């Protein structure tokens, strides 16, 4: 179960893959004076109306993402602890059955067979419970990812109203091989998201 949920627990960070926002506006927007930057040699350069967000950094520093990650991790740890305790008790019962069987403690073969079937049934039930918990946690993780994705998109659209970006990429690993730092708005976006989350922890994502 731990291996199955390893990626599920980290999926909040991996949601970065879907952060590719295309923000369309009616008509063609001309670059304003604010879109001009000065290069190292003092020359003025125009900056295209696009930007990128370092997704790993965003997810690691966005309080809402961190809270969701801690929430699913806690649920996993509680489930793991519950399964571990049940497994410990089952192993104890199996060892007790083995000892009684080897020492002839059962009054009859039928009684031994009945006890054996009871232990096997508990083992089967435990395996089913493990699969069920794994599925439930996977579904919960998917729901959280969707909630996080919708929230970020909704907040980014609000953030962009005063910026005018027409394209914002989500940078993760090597999906963007090179980008000038002038296009990096990660810190600004994280600050904005955390400010919004702090003022209203329960964000209602737009559909």
C-alpha positions in Angstrom: 0.0 0.0 0.0 2.8 2.3 0.8 4.3 2.0 -2.6 0.9 2.5 -4.3 0.3 5.6 -2.3 3.9 7.0 -2.7 3.0 8.9 -5.8 -0.4 9.8 -4.6 1.0 11.5 -1.5 3.3 13.6 -3.7 0.7 14.2 -6.3 -0.2 17.6 -4.9 3.3 18.7 -6.0 3.0 16.8 -9.3 -0.2 18.8 -10.2 2.3 21.1 -11.7 2.0 19.2 -15.0 -1.4 20.7 -15.6 -0.5 24.3 -14.8 -0.5 25.6 -18.3 -2.7 28.6 -18.4 -3.7 30.3 -21.7 -5.3 33.6 -20.9 -7.1 35.0 -24.0 -8.3 38.5 -24.4 -10.4 40.1 -27.0 -8.3 41.8 -29.7 -4.5 42.2 -29.8 -3.1 43.9 -26.7 -0.1 46.2 -27.4 2.8 46.3 -25.0 2.7 49.3 -22.7 5.7 51.1 -21.2 5.5 48.7 -18.3 6.4 45.9 -20.6 9.8 47.4 -21.3 12.9 46.3 -19.4 16.4 47.5 -19.4 19.1 44.9 -20.2 22.6 44.8 -18.7 24.0 46.9 -21.4 21.4 49.6 -20.8 19.4 49.0 -23.9 15.6 48.9 -23.7 13.9 45.7 -24.6 10.3 44.7 -25.0 9.0 41.8 -22.9 6.5 39.6 -24.5 3.1 39.3 -22.6 3.9 35.9 -21.3 5.5 34.5 -18.1 6.3 31.2 -16.4 5.8 29.8 -12.9 8.3 27.3 -11.3 5.7 24.8 -10.2 7.9 22.9 -7.7 8.6 26.2 -5.9 4.9 27.2 -6.2 3.6 24.0 -4.7 6.3 24.0 -1.9 5.5 27.5 -0.8 1.8 27.9 -1.5 0.2 27.4 1.9 -2.9 25.8 0.6 -0.9 23.2 -1.3 1.2 22.5 1.8 -2.0 22.1 3.9 -3.5 19.7 1.4 -0.3 17.6 1.3 -0.2 17.4 5.1 -3.9 16.4 5.1 -3.5 13.5 2.7 -0.3 12.4 4.4 -2.0 12.3 7.8 -4.8 10.2 6.4 -2.3 7.8 4.9 -0.4 7.5 8.2 -3.6 6.9 10.1 -4.6 4.2 7.6 -1.1 2.7 7.7 -1.2 2.6 11.5 -4.6 1.0 11.6 -3.5 -1.7 9.1 -0.3 -2.3 11.0 -2.1 -2.9 14.2 -4.6 -5.3 12.6 -1.7 -7.2 10.9 0.0 -7.5 14.3 -3.0 -9.0 15.9 -3.6 -11.3 12.9 0.0 -12.5 13.1 -0.4 -13.2 16.8 -3.6 -15.2 16.2 -1.9 -17.2 13.4 1.1 -18.0 15.7 -1.3 -19.0 18.4 -3.1 -21.3 16.0 0.1 -22.9 14.9 1.2 -23.5 18.4 -2.1 -25.1 19.4 -2.1 -27.3 16.3 1.4 -28.6 16.8 0.8 -29.4 20.4 -2.6 -31.1 19.8 -4.5 -28.5 21.8 -7.6 -28.8 19.6 -10.2 -31.3 20.7 -10.9 -32.4 17.1 -9.8 -31.9 13.6 -13.0 -30.1 12.8 -12.3 -27.6 15.6 -8.8 -27.0 14.2 -10.1 -26.6 10.7 -12.7 -24.1 11.9 -10.1 -22.0 13.7 -7.8 -22.2 10.6 -10.7 -20.9 8.4 -11.4 -18.1 10.8 -7.8 -16.9 10.7 -7.7 -17.1 6.9 -10.9 -15.2 6.7 -9.4 -12.4 8.8 -6.4 -12.3 6.5 -8.7 -12.0 3.5 -10.7 -9.3 5.1 -7.5 -7.4 6.0 -6.3 -7.6 2.4 -9.7 -6.3 1.2 -9.5 -3.4 3.7 -6.0 -2.5 2.5 -7.2 -2.4 -1.1 -10.2 -0.3 -0.1 -8.2 2.2 1.9 -5.8 2.5 -1.0 -8.6 3.2 -3.4 -10.2 5.7 -1.1 -7.0 7.6 -0.5 -6.4 7.6 -4.3 -9.8 9.1 -4.9 -9.3 11.7 -2.1 -5.9 12.6 -3.6 -7.5 13.1 -7.0 -10.3 15.3 -5.5 -7.7 17.4 -3.7 -5.6 17.8 -6.9 -8.7 19.0 -8.8 -9.6 21.4 -6.1 -6.1 22.8 -6.0 -5.9 23.0 -9.8 -9.2 24.9 -10.0 -8.2 27.2 -7.2 -4.9 28.1 -8.8 -6.5 28.7 -12.2 -9.2 30.9 -10.7 -6.7 32.9 -8.6 -4.3 33.3 -11.4 -7.0 34.7 -13.6 -7.7 37.3 -10.9 -4.0 37.9 -10.5 -3.6 38.5 -14.2 -6.3 41.2 -14.5 -3.7 43.7 -13.5 -0.8 42.2 -15.4 -2.1 41.5 -18.9 -0.2 38.2 -19.5 -1.6 36.3 -22.5 0.3 33.1 -21.7 1.6 31.7 -18.5 3.5 28.4 -18.5 4.0 26.0 -15.7 7.8 25.2 -15.5 8.6 21.7 -14.2 11.9 19.8 -14.5 13.1 20.3 -18.1 9.8 21.0 -19.9 11.2 24.5 -20.4 14.8 24.3 -21.4 15.6 28.0 -21.0 13.7 31.1 -20.0 15.0 34.5 -18.9 14.4 35.3 -15.3 12.4 38.4 -16.4 9.6 36.0 -17.3 9.7 34.3 -13.9 6.7 35.4 -11.8 6.7 32.5 -9.3 7.5 34.7 -6.2 4.9 37.2 -7.1 2.2 34.6 -7.7 3.1 32.7 -4.5 2.8 35.9 -2.5 -0.5 36.7 -4.1 -1.9 33.1 -3.5 -0.8 33.0 0.1 -2.3 36.5 0.7 -5.7 35.3 -0.7 -5.6 32.1 1.2 -4.7 33.8 4.5 -7.7 36.1 4.1 -10.1 33.3 3.0 -8.7 29.8 3.9 -11.7 28.1 2.3 -11.4 29.2 -1.4 -14.3 28.4 -3.6 -12.8 27.4 -7.0 -14.6 28.5 -10.1 -16.0 25.8 -12.3 
